[in-house]
Amino acid sequence: MANGGMQSMASLLLLLNFCMYAIILGIGGWAMNRAIDYGFVIGPDFGLPAHFSPIYFPMGNAATGFFVTFALLAGVVGAASAIVGVNHLRTWTAESLPSATSIGAIAWTLTLLAMGFACKEIARGPRNSCLRTMEAFLFILSATQLCYIAAIHGVTGRR
């Protein structure tokens, strides 16, 4: 592929990744809001329950709290990597490559970490359809984010 072909492929992957990270942020925000609204209610004359966990989620299973927390973190860093990626695609120089690559790699590793918690959540048992959707998007993002990092490195490997 020529230089323009790699740039157009990287821009397509960047747009796809940004949309999927935005969906993860939306579903993760819903899950976090639901956990805050319907989690443990502790009043002035109530003590903490015996098995209190600050990451308790009323839906899903024991791994849901960790999964949603790290999915939100991966979503925020992934959206930030898309913003930096737009700057790199606009200039497409060697000077903007290190920042786009490093934030992309950080977003990819956080996505892999959230995907690991998604695997644990799948193994633990029942969960609702929104959490299944977020798991599917994280599985897809783990591949497309890696392809994006490879696409922005495709041109520099030939110099």
N, C-alpha and C positions, 0 to 999 in steps of 0.2 A: 504494500500500500504506500502511496505517496504521502508526503507531509500533510496535505490537505485532507486526505482520507483518514489518517489517524486523528486529526483534529476534529473532524466531524463525528467519528466514532466515539471519541472521548466526550464530546458535547452531548451526544445522545445518551451515553451512559450516565453522565452527570445529571441530566434532566430526569432520567429514570430513577436514579438514586435519590435525588432530592424529593421527588414525589413520594417514593416509598418511605423515606425517613419522616416526611410530614404526616403520612398516614400512621406510622408507628407513634409519633408524638401525639396525634389525636386520640388514638385508642388507649395509649398509655396514660394520657391525661385523664381520660374518662375513668380508667381503672383506679388511678390514684385518688380522684375525687370521690369515687364510690367507696373506697376504703376509708377515707377520712370521714365521710358522712355516715357510713353504716358499720364502722369498726367498733371497737370497745368504747362504751360510754362510761366514763368514770366521773362521778359526782363528788361533792365535798364530803359526804359521809360514806362513800364507797372506797374500799381498798382495791389494790391491783389484783386481778385474777391470778390464780396460782401459776398458770402457764401463759403469762402475758408476753407477747412479742410485739415490739414496736413496728414490725413489718407484717402485721396480720392483715390479710385481705379476706373479706367475707365471701369472695367467689374463688373458684379454683381450688388449689391444694396448698400444702406447706411450702412449695417452691415458688408460688405465685408472687409473693412480695419481693423476693430477690429478682425474679424474672422481670417484673414490671419496672423496678428501680433501675436495673442495668439497661433495660430496653430504652427507658427515657434518657438515660445518660448517653447511650449510643446514638439515639435520635438527635439529641442536641449537638453532639460533636459531629455527627454525619451531616447535619444541615449546615454547620459552620464550614465543614470541608467543601460543601457544594459552593458556598459563597467564595471561598478562597479559590476553588477550581474555576469559577467564572472569571476571576481576575487572571488566572493563568491562561485560560483559553483566549481571553481578549488580547493578551500580550504575546503568548506562546514563545517565550524566551527562556534561556537557561537560568536567568536570574529569578524568575518566578517559579521554576520547577521545584526547588527544595521545599518551599513552604507548602505547595500543593501536595507534594508527595508525603511530607511528614504528617500533615493533618489528615490526609487520606489514610495513611497507615494506622494512625491512632484511632480513627473512626472504624477502620476495618477490625482492629484487635478488640475494640469495645463491642463491636457487632458480634464477633466470634464468642466473646465472653457471655453476652446476652443469649446467643444461640445455645451455648452450653447449659445455661439455666433453663432455656426452653426445652432442651432434651430431657433435663431432670424433671421438669413439669409434666412432660408427656409421659414419662415413665411412672410418675407418682399417681396418675389417675385422672379422674374426670375434671373438666374445665369447660367454660362456656365458649360460644362461637367467636366472640370478640378476641379472646385470648388465643384461640386457634388461628385466627386471622393474623394476629401479631406474630405468632410463631412462624407462620408461613412466609410472611414478609421478611423476617429476620433470616430465614434459611436462604431466600432468594438474594437478599442484600449481601450476605456473606460471599456469594459468588460474583455479583455484579460490581461490588466495591473493589474486589481484587482485580477484575477485568479493567476497571477504570484506572487503577494504579498502573497496571501493565500498559494500558493505552497511552497514558501520558509519558511513559518511559520508552515507548516504541520508537520515537524519533531520535531520542538521544543515544540509543544503542547503536545507531548507524553512523554516527559522526566520528 
